[in-house]
């Protein structure tokens, strides 16, 4: 006597053949981009440019000193703008109506005027105030007396123009970051007996940094490039030095390419710094293992599906 067989178990599962999807648009777009890049490279190679002289211009002492001045100006201006922006942002969210009105006017004025105009206004301040004098009112005691031309040099004028303009933007960035922290966080910290200063430094700011750092990094990169505006008042930053160098070498395009090279190097370094700052203050990024180079290599050699699967482990 034969037992009944389960036809379901004996049935073979038949899968339909996989048909790969051909993305012709991607191939056409990729081919067009490659053709354009090749055409651009061929055209650049046939241009009247002495490429052999560019490496020498890149390491020329005039260019190197200008690179240092550009970096110093950008760092000091951005650092001062961050400190001043934090102060103005705290005034914007203050309960004091006078402080709120003053901070609003500050942001309105310095964000509204072009940076180049602010640099030129500071540089020509001696036309309005020939001397800067500080004394004790109603007495003949003078505490400080200096010529405005000596006091406001090209570097100081560029620093004031760039820094004050950037501080208005930083005030709005910091204000947005502070307001992104839930009000309950402050109330919980206050209920534990923490003073307002500690609440701000230990509770609010560490959480607000995740919102503040990305736009601040972008603004610092703009600051690095914005230092070129100081060339109009004779400050020897990278653009001014490039023009001065090309005026007697007559290698105009070669010098500009060397300046572009240094701008790209500085901006690339700033991008790396921004990446690590974001990773430090963002818990999701801080938990990721491996260095920056390892992440780039892994992302290039690992398919996206396997990468996502590995992150779940």
Secondary structure, 3 states (H helix, E strand, C coil): CCCCCCHHHHCCCCCCCCCCCCCHHHHHHHHHHHHHHHHHHHHHHCCCCCHHHHHHHHCCHHHHHHHHHHHHHHHHHHHHHHHHHHHHHHHHCCCCHHHHHHHHHHHHHHHHCCHHHHHHHHHCHHHCCCEEEEECCCCCCEEEEEEHHHHCCHHHHHHHHHHHHHHHHHHHHHHHHHHCCCHHHHHHHHHCCCCHHHHHHHHHHHHHHHHHHHHHHHHHHHHHHHHHHHHHHCCCCHHHHHHHHHHHHCCHHHHHHHHHHHHHHHHHHHHHHHHHHHHHHCHHHHCCCCCHHHHHHHHHHCCHHHHHHHHCC
